Structures are given as structure tokens and as C-alpha cells.
Amino acid sequence: MALGNINPMALGKIRPMYIIYLILLSLIIFQIILLLTSAAKGFHKYFFMKELNLLERYGGAGSWVVITGASSGQGYEMALAFAERGFNLLLIGSKRTDKTVEQIQKDYPLVKTRIIYKDFRKAYTDDFFVDIQAAFDDIGDHLAILVNNVGHRVGWNPYHEMDSAYIRDVISTGTIVQSRLTHMAIPWFLERKQNKQSNQIRHSALINITAQCMHPNFLFGVTMTNEISVPYLSVYEAANAFGFYHGTSIYKEYQGVFDILNITPGAVVTENTGCLNKTLFNVSGKTYVKHLMKMIGNVQGSTCAYWGHALSNYLINLAPNMKDGLLKKVGETIATDFMKKSKRDYAIVDATAFTATVADVATIADVATVADVATVADVAQTE
């Protein structure tokens, strides 16, 4: 056909379609570039980044680390890890923390330890933090690192039949403790930074063990919302969201003043969480903390500590239609387990980690429970 016979009207209709296709192709290429860039950064962070000399960075001998919930699980492993690196430890939690201190004294006899026994469910009371504040003031500007590691997981189905006491306990443990201890520690972090009598630069660090509240969307994932929330755990999920956004807001306010790390964990298998050993991308508590220690001082803001947990956030985009159903199934399992235990006992314990994640296409939400005396009140994201 001769060019002169082409209908100009038809040509005018074709050109806009080419423009639309070009725009769509450009957006896809742009997303792929962003994904590859993120993958390259993640590969470096999780496989090539080296741990800093933490004791040197945070003030040397005599520096103290405060950890909530260190009787078992991740909190226990973190206490031992910091002790191994020469930090003194102030541990706040249940009587079970005595076992942690005994192990530290056995393995690292030069490390100083202090314990403040607390039932975190009572954090709403007026005098709850008085002795903690006194301990902070006594440690003074040697207070180098605060690890907010305590939370309180409760699941119930249906929600409206749950004992209202659980609501108070979850909110008290999961919101007040982190916000108050952070508020108490920051003045000492600033004192360390401004201390003119010391020739040594002493950094400080705030570490929050929070939760994955959202995941990135790309490709098929753009068809779904990016929140991660498990049904039947509504109050606990809300407390997790508080911890995440509180930590994120603190980071945006104080970034550059002191180190801030908001850890968003997935499945971590400890002596209390054998139920997670078949979960995709699960990791032992000791290995997880080893990876977490590499992040301190090297990474700022929110991050997963383990590569598998980070990867899981992207995998859900490959099967977006499965997300809600799998999260609901996990929520039902957690709630059923909790309700059975609640008939036997209800006593606070220090926790391991529970985080609603997308780490397993079979479970989507990774759940770490505490098996201590089959207790109900699993204090999640903690010991």
C-alpha cells in the first residue's frame, strides 16, 4: 500500500496507543531497575557487611546496654552477644532473667550485670518506671544502648468475646514500655554526645524490635494493599504498629544524633519456638542475633536483620491473591492456641519474637511463641 493511501485519522489513533505502551514499558523498566538496585544493596548488607567494633563505637569499657525481656529467645541471645563484646548489662524483666545473668557471669565474669524485675503489664501504673529511672540516672552517660525488646501477644476468636483485661495488658506492654524507656534514655544519649570532658566520640544506639507492618509492592503486587496484619490479633497487631511507627518517627526526628535501628523480624527459632522450624526462611535465635549485631551502627532506620525475612517481603508480590487467606488461617491458628492456654494459666513471661510477616508462602505470618510453663501471656518480640 502506498503511503499516500494511509488514512491520517487511523494514524492519529495509532500514535496515542504507542505512547501509552511506551509509558507502560518505561514504568516496568523503572520498577525492575529499582528492584535490582534494592537487591544489590540488600546483597551487600546481608552477605558482605562486616560488624563494627561495637564496644569501641559505643564508649569502650564501662558502657552499659539496657535490654527488656532477656530471659530466653532473642532477648537472651542479645544479652549474651553484648556481654561477649564487653558491655555491662541492665536487664529488665521477669524472675526468669536470673538464669540469663547466671550464664553471663559464668561465661563473661568481668561483665557487670543488674536486674530490675518487672511485670510489663503494669507499665501503666504511676510508679512503674521510678526504679528504672533511678537505674538510668545511676548509670548516667555510660548508658550506651537501649534495646526495646518486650511485647505481649494475645489472640482471640471472636474479638468481642475476649477478656478486656487482655486489651489493657497488650497495650500497656506493647506501647507504654517502648515509648517511656526511649523517652528516659534519649537525654543520656544527648549527654554522651555533648560531653566536653571526654576526648572520645561516644555514640549511642536505640534498638527497637518492632514488626513488619507493610511490604513493598511491585509487579502483580500493585493490585493489593501493602499492610501486613493478622486477623484475631487485632490489639497485638495495633501495639506492633505503634512500636513500628513510634520507632520510625523517633528515627526521623533524631537521625544523625544517635544510631537508631528498628528491627522487623520474621521466623526466629529458639528453645521456645520449635513450631517455627518448618517455616520458610526460619533462622535460629543465635544466628539471627549474629546478623542483627552486624546491623548496629552500619544501618539506620527500619530493616530486617536476616536476608530471608527481607526476601519474603518481596515474594508475596508473586501471589497477591493468597495473602489475605493465608494471614487469616495463621491468625485462626494463633488465636486457637492462645485460647487453649488461657484456660490453664495467665502469667506474664518474657518473650521471643512474634511478627506478622510474609516470610513463608505457606504461612505468610511467622509466629514465635513462648513455651515457658505453657503460659498464655507470650510477651512477643522480646526474650
N, C-alpha and C positions, 0 to 999 in steps of 0.2 A: 504494500500500500504506500502510495506516495505521501510524503509528509504534509503536502498541501491538502490532503484529504482528511487529516485528523481533525476531529471536531474540537474546537477550542473549549467548548463547555465541558466535554468529557475530560480533557486535560486539566482543567481547573479543579475538577472533583478529585482527580488522582493525586495531585500535588499535596493537598492537605492531609491525605492518608499517609503519604510518605513522611511528612513532617511528624505526624503522630507516632508512626513506627520508629522514627529516628529518636524521638524523645523517650519512648519506652525503652529502646535499646540502650540509650545513654544512661537511663536510670538503673537498668540492670547491671551495666558495666560498672557504674559508680558503686553500687552495692557490693559487687564482687571485689572491687578494689578495697573498699572499707573492710570487708570480711578478711581478705588476705592480709591487710595491714594489721588488723586486730590479732589474727592468728600468729603473725610474725612476732608481735610484741608479747603475746602470751607464751609462745615457744621459748623466747628468751627468759621471760620471768620465771617460768616453771621448771626449765631444764638447764639454764646456763647461769642464772643469777646466783651469786655467792652470798652467804651470810656475812653480815658485818661483825666486827669485834664489838659486841653489844655492851660489854662492861666498860670498854674504853669510851664508846659513844655516849653512854648514859652516866658518866661520872666516876667510874672506877670503883675501887674497893670502898665499901661503906654505903653504896647505893641500895635503895630498897625498892622492891616490887610488891604491889598490893594485888591480891587475886581473890575474887569472890567465887566460892564454890570450888574447892580444890581437894575434896575428899576422894574422888575417883574420876575415871574418864578423862576427858580433855583437861579439866582443871588440874587434876593430879599430875598429868604428864607435863603441863606447863610449869607447875611448881617445881618439879624435878629438873626440867630443862633450864629454868632460870637459876636454880641452885647450882647446877653443873657449871654454869657460866660465871658463878661467883657472886651472884646477887643475894642480899638478905631478903627475907620474905615475911610479909604480914598477910596472913591468910584469914579470911572472914567466912565463916560457915558453921556447919553443924559439928557435933562432937566427933563425928567420923573423921574430921580433919586431923585428929590426933595421930592417926595412922600415917598420914602424909608426912607429918613432922617427924615421926619416928624414923621413917625411911630416909628423910633428908639428913637427919642427924647421924644416921648410920653411914650413908654414902658420902656426905659432904659435911664433916664435923666442924669445919671452920665457918660455915654459913649460919648466921643468926636467924632465928625464926620467932615469930609471935603469932598468937591465935586470938581472935575475938569470936566467941561463939554467938551465932545469931540465927533466929528463925526469920527468914526474909519475908514471910507472910505478914509479919508485924511491922513492916517498914513504915506503915502509915502513922504509927504512934509518935507522939511528940518527942519523946526522949530516945528514940531508937538509935539515932546517929551520934549521940553525945559522946559515948566512949570511943567511937570510931574517929570522931573529930579530934578527941584528945590524943589518940594514937598518931594521927596525921601530924598534929602540931608537935608531938614529941619527936617524930622522925624529921620533921622540918624540911629543909631544902635538900635533904638526902632522898626524898621521895621522888624516884625517877620514873616509874612506870605504874600505871593503873590498868588492870585487866578486869573489865566488867564482863563477868562470865556466868552470871546466875540468871535463871528464868524459871518459870513454873508452868508446866504443861498440863492442861486439863482438856479432855474430850468428852462430849456428851451428845446422845441422840435420843430424843429431840432436845434442842437447846432449852426450850421453855420449861422442861421438867428438871433441869439441873439445879442443884442446891445453890442458892445465891451466895453462900459463903465462898464457893469456888471462884466466883466472879471477883470478889474482893481480893482473894489471895493471889490470883493470877495477875491482876492489875498492880497490886502492891509490889510483888516480887519482880515483875517484868518491866515496870516503868519507873517507880519511885527510886529503886536502888541505883540504877544506872545514872539517872539524872542527878540525884543527890551526891553520889560519890564523885561524879565528874565535876560538879559544882564545888566540891570541897577540895579536889586535887588541883584544879587549874591555878589557884593563887600560888601554890607552892611551885608549880611548873614555871610560872612567871618570875617568882623569886629566884629560881635557879638560873633563869636566863639573864636576869638583871643584876645578879650578884657581882659587884665590882671587886670583891676581895679575892676572888678566885681567878687565876690566870688561865684556867682550863675552861673550854667551852663545854658546858654540860647540857646535853639535850635531854628532853623528857618525852614520854610517849603515852598516849591514851589508846588502849586497845579494847574495842567493843566486839564481843561475839554476838552478832545480831542474827539476821535471817535474810534469805533471798526473797525479796518482795516482788521482784519483777525480773523479766528476762528480755534480751534484745529480740526484736522482730526483723526478719528478712525473708525473702523469697515467699514460700507458702505461708509463713508465719505472719505476714502483714494482714491476713484475714482474721486474726484473733487478737484479743486484748493481751497485754503483756504482764498482767498481775499474776502472782503465784499465791494462791490461797486455798487451803484445805477445808472443806465443809466439816461441820461438827466440832471444830476447834476455834470457834469464832472469837472468843475472848483472848485466847492464847495467840491467835493469829494477829489480833489487833495489838497486843502487847509487843509481839515481834516487830510489827510495823512501826510502833513507837520507838523501839530501840534502834531500828534502821534509820528512820528519819531524824531522830534526835542526834544520832552519831553523825549523819550526813550534814545536818545543819551546823553542828559544832565544828566539823571539818571545814566547812565553807567560811565560818567566822574566824577560826584560829589557824588556818593553814599557813605554814611558814613560821609560826610562832613555836609550835612544838609538833612532834610527829603524831599523826592520827591514823589509825588503821581500823576500819570497820570490816571485820571478817564475816563472810556469808558462807557458812559450812553446808556440806551435803552429808552423805552417809559416812559416819565415823564409827568404826567397830572397836569397842573396848571390852573389858571384862564384864560390863553390864549390858552390852548391846549386841549379843550374838545373833539376834534376829536380823541384823543387817548384813550378815556375811554372804548372802546370796544376791545382794543388791549390786547392780551395775555401778562401777566406779566407786565402790566402797574402799575405805582405807583404814588401816589400824590407827588407834589413837596416837601411838608413839610416832608413826610415820607422818601422820597429819600435823602434829605439833612440830616435828622437824621441818616440814615445809613452811609452817606458819612462822617459825623463828627466822627464816630467810627473808620474809616479807618486812620484818620490823626495821624501820629506818630506810629501807630500799623502796618501799611502796607507800603511797599516801592515799587516803580515802578508802572507798569500798573495793573489796576484792575477794575472790575465793582464794583459799590458801593452797588448794590442791587442784592439779590440772584437770582431773576427771570431773570435778564439780563444775569447773568453768566450762568445759566442753559440753556438759549436759544442758547448760542453758541454751546452747545453740541447736542441739539435736531435736528439741521439741518442735522447732520450726519445720522439720521434715514430716511431722504427723500432727498438725494442729488440731484436727478434729478429735483426737484421742485425749486431749489434755483434760477437759472437764470431767469426763467419765472416769479416768484413772485417778484424778485427785479426789473425786467423791468416794471411790472404792477405798482408797487409802484412809480417808477420813473416817469412814464407817469402821474400818479395822481398828484404828486407834481408839475411837470412842468406845467400841465394844470392849476392848482390852482394859481401858481405864475404868469403865463401869463395873466390870467384874471385880477388879481390885478394890474399888471403893467400898464394896460390901464387906471387905475384910479389914481394911485399915485406911487411915488418912493421916499421914505424918510427913512433915517436910523432909526432904532429903536434898543433898547437893547433887547436881545433875551431870549428865553427859551432854550430848547435843541433840536437839531436835531441830530440824529446819525443813520447812516445806520447800522442796527443790524439784527440779526436773531431771535429776541425775539418773533415773532409770526408766526406760520406756515401759517397763513392766509395772513400776510403782509410781513414777513421777515424783512423789514426795518421799524423801528419805526421812526415816524416823529413828531417832536414838532414844531409847527409854532407859530408865534406871531400874535395875533389878534388885536393889537393896531391900531385903526383907519383904519382897513382893509389895513394896509400898505403892501407894496410889499417887502421891504428890511428886511426880517426877519433875524435878527442877531442871528444865531443859536449858540447853546451851550453856552448860556450866560444867560441873565436875563430871 
